[in-house]
């Protein structure tokens, strides 16, 4: 469960030219998350034109910009693009001979956001929430305690709530990427500081391990929750994608805990499986310590044959 704040304050300008082409400018930054594709889709849908006539301008100071983040930028700008296109439709009922433009800023006045209580009764600790995203995940891992390396994630199934997705291909990639980011946070990205000087000793990729292609699940399925449109608050009934799926990576940490429990119970039948307290990041060092294996019981035999 992930609360999405109100996606307000984003600005868009849409310009229609006499040749039928349309230029969309918006206040978000394309960072590889597919924001420009979604803005073009919304413009084409609202104007009733083909997607091929829509162009999206690079981000610039011509449009007032807000920080791109929080999983709300794509839909916040899409809401503004839709409003601008609706204005443009009213202006372009007849044949145009010169370019015409319309601008809009989505303020959220069309939505009465819920207020989720904060940690205290003080009203100042509450924050506006536009809606909530839901999801669930299950993970299957394999851990070789004797190798003392990172576990292998054999399979993950991620179910995520996207409402009616604006673009399933983009949203699937964003959700999977968010899951892997959470995976790194919970398994491999460990900080280390010099105890005397406080200097960060994990400032490079040799010590600070971000996820690689070898760390992602070998079998990674993603499923969008069906028949669950976000009809009240969402742009075209959609929901935000990005940060919510990072939470689903806790499924991997839970699976790793079970694997460590299995090692401990195999080593010591009297060891309670509830005794494992394994917090993230579950690095190979942390896992090796958590298994409590008595390495004096093991020996290495090498044969040339």
Secondary structure, 3 states (H helix, E strand, C coil): CEEECCCCCCEEEEEECCCCCEEEEECCCCCCCCHHHHHHHHHHHHHCCCHHHEEECCCCCCCCCCCCCCCCHHHHHHHHHHHHHHHHHHHCCCCCCCCEEEEEECCCCCCCCEEECCCCCCHHHCEEECEEECEEEEEEEECCCCCCCCCEEEEEEEEECCECCCCHHHHHHHHHHHHHHHHHHHHCCCCCECCCCCCECCCCCCCCCCCCCCCCCCEEEEEECCCCCCCCCCHHHECCCCHHHHHHHHHHHHHHHHHHHHHHHHHCCCCCHHHCCCCCCCCHHHHHHHHCCCHHHCCCCCCCC
